[in-house]
Amino acid sequence: MNNRPTKGKVLRSYSVATISIALVLFLLGSISYAMISIFQSARGVREGVVMLVELKDGLSEAERDSLSTHIAQNAIVAHIAFSSKEDKIADPAFRQAFDVDVEQALGTNPLPDSFDITLSAMAADSVALATFVEQTSALQEVTHISYPQSMIDDVHSVLDTMQCLLLLFGGAMLVVSVVLLNNTIRLAIYSRREAINTMKLVGATKWFIVKPFLGRSALQGAVAGAIASLLFIAALFGINHTLPELGILEQAKLIAVIAGIMIACGVVIAMLFTLIAVNKFVNMRSNKIYMY
């Protein structure tokens, strides 16, 4: 009896399953990379807002340092920098805004010393931000606090909505991908249902039947993950070549991590769905296996 048609059918089935797994992993990896990059960019936007804290005149350097340390302890502060009145009035941009020398016209420097505070992503919490402003305004060394409150509210609202939509999209794609992978692997196992039934009839144990399928699926998942990783890296190199200003290669560590996760997920997913599919046929009655 010639088994070549059957072997060819099985080989084609596993090849299609491997390619399908690779394409799904590539899609998931690409979406994950895009989402992580967008979230990082969103975090950078959140942390790009600067608050100006004006100080009383005549504070000593020790008093400023103590105040700076106290303010910086709040988690809402990402970075704090001192800006002296002398540096401000000497700024060419400031001088160009007036037709006269302000300091000479007034006889004194009207600008205050201040702290430029870069807010952290925690500024998205309006209650925490309002509490910080209230507590900082109550300090004796502080005369005034100014920050673009409306802009902060608008930016955080837009970013929160965008991140929520991305998470919903990513979750939907994950569910669809899992369903596709499950069906693809089940069809690959379906082509071996007769062999499974034959082993059952000769008295093979469940583990004896499952073991070779798990080993083959682990190799299949690793190959699919490797193919997906190569496609992913090649796609990013192509994008970087076209749009080098995106700085994709600067995220080499993130790219390597995602590529490694693709391979690991390929192995785990292939083995898990193979185990589920094989168990289904092993537990199925022999007279029902051909009706599936």
C-alpha positions as CSV (number, residue, x, y, z in Angstrom):
1,M,0.0,0.0,0.0
2,N,1.4,3.4,-1.0
3,N,1.3,6.0,1.9
4,R,2.8,8.8,-0.1
5,P,-0.5,10.6,-0.7
6,T,-1.3,10.4,3.0
7,K,2.2,11.6,4.0
8,G,2.1,14.4,1.5
9,K,-1.3,15.5,2.8
10,V,0.0,15.5,6.4
11,L,3.2,17.4,5.4
12,R,1.1,20.0,3.5
13,S,-1.2,20.3,6.5
14,Y,1.7,20.9,8.9
15,S,3.4,23.3,6.5
16,V,0.2,25.4,6.2
17,A,-0.2,25.3,10.0
18,T,3.4,26.5,10.5
19,I,3.1,29.3,8.1
20,S,-0.3,30.3,9.6
21,I,1.2,30.3,13.1
22,A,4.1,32.4,11.9
23,L,1.9,35.0,10.2
24,V,-0.3,35.3,13.3
25,L,2.7,35.7,15.6
26,F,4.1,38.3,13.2
27,L,0.8,40.2,13.3
28,L,0.6,40.0,17.1
29,G,4.3,41.0,17.5
30,S,3.9,44.0,15.2
31,I,0.8,45.2,17.0
32,S,2.5,44.7,20.4
33,Y,5.5,46.7,19.2
34,A,3.3,49.5,17.8
35,M,1.3,49.6,21.0
36,I,4.4,49.8,23.3
37,S,5.9,52.5,21.1
38,I,2.7,54.5,21.2
39,F,2.4,54.1,25.0
40,Q,6.0,55.2,25.4
41,S,5.4,58.2,23.2
42,A,2.2,59.0,25.2
43,R,4.1,58.8,28.4
44,G,6.7,61.2,27.0
45,V,3.9,63.7,26.1
46,R,2.4,63.3,29.6
47,E,5.8,64.1,31.1
48,G,6.5,67.1,28.8
49,V,4.4,69.5,30.7
50,V,6.3,72.1,32.8
51,M,5.1,73.9,35.9
52,L,6.6,77.3,36.9
53,V,7.0,77.8,40.7
54,E,8.1,81.4,41.4
55,L,10.2,82.0,44.6
56,K,10.5,84.8,47.0
57,D,13.5,87.2,46.6
58,G,16.5,86.8,48.9
59,L,16.4,83.0,49.4
60,S,19.8,81.6,50.1
61,E,21.3,78.7,48.1
62,A,20.8,76.4,51.1
63,E,17.1,77.4,51.3
64,R,16.6,76.8,47.6
65,D,18.3,73.4,47.8
66,S,16.2,72.4,50.8
67,L,13.0,73.5,49.0
68,S,14.0,71.7,45.8
69,T,14.6,68.5,47.7
70,H,11.3,68.8,49.5
71,I,9.3,69.4,46.3
72,A,11.1,66.7,44.4
73,Q,10.0,64.1,46.9
74,N,6.5,64.2,45.4
75,A,5.9,61.4,42.9
76,I,4.2,63.9,40.6
77,V,7.6,65.6,40.0
78,A,9.6,64.0,37.2
79,H,12.4,66.7,37.2
80,I,13.1,70.0,38.9
81,A,15.5,72.7,37.8
82,F,16.4,76.1,39.3
83,S,16.2,79.2,37.0
84,S,17.7,82.4,38.4
85,K,16.3,85.9,37.6
86,E,19.7,86.8,36.2
87,D,19.6,84.0,33.6
88,K,16.1,84.9,32.6
89,I,16.7,88.5,31.9
90,A,19.9,87.7,30.1
91,D,18.1,85.4,27.7
92,P,18.3,86.9,24.2
93,A,14.7,85.7,23.5
94,F,13.4,87.7,26.5
95,R,15.4,90.8,25.5
96,Q,14.1,90.8,21.9
97,A,10.5,90.9,23.1
98,F,11.0,94.5,24.4
99,D,12.2,97.6,22.7
100,V,14.1,98.8,25.8
101,D,16.3,97.3,28.4
102,V,13.8,96.3,31.1
103,E,16.3,96.2,33.9
104,Q,17.7,99.6,33.0
105,A,14.3,101.1,32.6
106,L,12.9,99.9,35.9
107,G,16.1,100.1,37.8
108,T,15.8,96.5,39.0
109,N,15.3,93.0,37.6
110,P,11.5,92.4,37.8
111,L,11.8,88.7,37.2
112,P,11.6,86.2,40.0
113,D,13.8,83.2,40.7
114,S,11.8,80.0,40.0
115,F,11.8,76.3,39.7
116,D,10.9,74.7,36.4
117,I,9.1,71.5,37.3
118,T,8.6,68.8,34.7
119,L,5.5,66.8,35.7
120,S,5.4,63.0,35.7
121,A,2.6,60.9,34.2
122,M,0.9,61.1,37.5
123,A,-0.3,64.5,36.6
124,A,-3.1,62.7,34.7
125,D,-4.7,62.4,38.2
126,S,-6.4,65.8,38.5
127,V,-6.9,65.3,42.3
128,A,-3.2,64.5,42.8
129,L,-2.2,67.5,40.7
130,A,-4.5,69.9,42.6
131,T,-3.3,68.6,45.9
132,F,0.4,69.1,44.8
133,V,-0.4,72.7,43.7
134,E,-2.2,73.4,46.9
135,Q,0.6,72.1,49.1
136,T,3.3,73.8,47.1
137,S,1.5,77.1,47.1
138,A,1.2,77.0,50.9
139,L,5.1,76.9,51.2
140,Q,6.4,80.2,52.6
141,E,9.2,80.4,50.0
142,V,6.7,80.1,47.1
143,T,4.9,83.2,45.7
144,H,3.1,81.9,42.7
145,I,2.5,78.8,40.6
146,S,1.6,78.7,37.0
147,Y,0.9,75.8,34.6
148,P,-1.3,75.1,31.6
149,Q,-4.1,73.4,33.4
150,S,-6.5,73.3,30.4
151,M,-3.8,71.9,28.2
152,I,-3.0,69.2,30.7
153,D,-6.6,68.2,31.0
154,D,-7.0,68.1,27.2
155,V,-3.8,66.1,26.6
156,H,-4.5,63.5,29.3
157,S,-8.1,63.1,28.1
158,V,-7.0,62.5,24.5
159,L,-4.2,60.1,25.5
160,D,-6.5,58.1,27.8
161,T,-9.1,57.7,25.1
162,M,-6.4,56.7,22.5
163,Q,-4.9,54.2,24.9
164,C,-8.3,52.7,25.7
165,L,-9.0,52.3,22.0
166,L,-5.6,50.7,21.4
167,L,-6.2,48.2,24.2
168,L,-9.6,47.3,22.9
169,F,-8.1,46.8,19.4
170,G,-5.2,44.8,20.7
171,G,-7.5,42.6,22.8
172,A,-9.8,42.0,19.8
173,M,-6.9,41.0,17.6
174,L,-5.6,38.7,20.3
175,V,-9.0,36.9,20.5
176,V,-9.2,36.6,16.7
177,S,-5.7,35.3,16.5
178,V,-6.2,32.7,19.2
179,V,-9.3,31.4,17.4
180,L,-7.4,31.2,14.1
181,L,-4.5,29.4,15.7
182,N,-6.8,26.9,17.4
183,N,-8.6,26.1,14.2
184,T,-5.4,25.9,12.2
185,I,-3.7,23.4,14.6
186,R,-6.9,21.4,15.0
187,L,-7.1,21.0,11.2
188,A,-3.5,19.8,11.2
189,I,-4.2,17.2,13.9
190,Y,-7.4,16.3,12.0
191,S,-5.2,14.9,9.2
192,R,-3.7,12.4,11.7
193,R,-6.9,11.3,13.3
194,E,-6.7,7.8,11.7
195,A,-3.2,7.3,13.1
196,I,-4.5,8.4,16.5
197,N,-7.4,5.9,16.3
198,T,-5.1,3.1,15.2
199,M,-2.8,3.6,18.2
200,K,-5.9,3.6,20.5
201,L,-7.1,0.3,19.0
202,V,-3.7,-1.4,19.6
203,G,-3.9,-0.3,23.3
204,A,-1.5,2.7,23.3
205,T,-1.8,4.9,26.4
206,K,-2.9,8.5,26.1
207,W,0.6,9.8,27.0
208,F,2.2,7.5,24.4
209,I,-0.1,9.0,21.7
210,V,0.2,12.6,22.9
211,K,4.0,12.6,23.4
212,P,5.1,12.6,19.7
213,F,2.5,15.2,18.8
214,L,3.8,17.5,21.5
215,G,7.4,17.1,20.4
216,R,6.5,17.9,16.8
217,S,4.3,20.8,17.8
218,A,7.1,22.3,19.9
219,L,9.4,22.2,16.9
220,Q,6.6,23.6,14.7
221,G,6.0,26.5,17.1
222,A,9.7,27.3,17.4
223,V,10.1,27.3,13.6
224,A,7.0,29.5,13.2
225,G,8.2,31.8,15.9
226,A,11.6,32.1,14.2
227,I,10.0,32.9,10.9
228,A,7.8,35.5,12.5
229,S,10.8,37.1,14.3
230,L,12.7,37.3,11.0
231,L,9.7,38.9,9.3
232,F,9.3,41.3,12.2
233,I,12.9,42.4,12.2
234,A,13.0,42.6,8.4
235,A,9.9,44.8,8.4
236,L,11.4,47.1,11.1
237,F,14.7,47.4,9.2
238,G,12.7,48.3,6.1
239,I,10.7,51.0,7.9
240,N,13.9,52.3,9.5
241,H,15.5,52.6,6.1
242,T,12.5,54.5,4.7
243,L,11.9,56.6,7.8
244,P,15.2,56.8,9.8
245,E,13.9,59.7,11.9
246,L,11.6,57.3,13.8
247,G,14.8,55.9,15.5
248,I,13.5,52.3,15.4
249,L,17.0,50.8,15.7
250,E,17.4,52.7,19.0
251,Q,14.9,50.3,20.5
252,A,17.0,47.2,19.7
253,K,16.5,45.8,23.2
254,L,12.7,46.0,22.9
255,I,12.8,44.5,19.4
256,A,15.0,41.6,20.7
257,V,12.6,41.0,23.6
258,I,9.5,40.9,21.3
259,A,11.3,38.6,18.9
260,G,12.2,36.2,21.7
261,I,8.7,36.3,23.0
262,M,7.4,35.4,19.5
263,I,9.5,32.2,19.5
264,A,8.4,31.3,23.1
265,C,4.8,32.0,22.4
266,G,5.0,29.9,19.2
267,V,6.2,26.9,21.2
268,V,3.7,27.4,24.0
269,I,0.7,28.1,21.8
270,A,1.4,25.2,19.4
271,M,1.9,22.7,22.2
272,L,-1.2,23.9,24.1
273,F,-3.6,23.8,21.1
274,T,-2.0,20.5,20.0
275,L,-2.6,19.0,23.4
276,I,-6.3,20.1,23.3
277,A,-6.8,18.8,19.8
278,V,-5.1,15.4,20.3
279,N,-7.0,14.9,23.6
280,K,-10.3,15.5,21.7
281,F,-9.5,12.7,19.2
282,V,-8.0,10.4,21.9
283,N,-11.2,10.7,24.0
284,M,-13.5,10.3,21.0
285,R,-15.1,7.0,20.4
286,S,-13.6,5.1,17.4
287,N,-17.0,5.0,15.5
288,K,-17.3,8.7,15.8
289,I,-13.8,9.7,14.8
290,Y,-14.5,9.5,11.0
291,M,-17.7,11.6,11.4
292,Y,-15.8,14.6,12.9
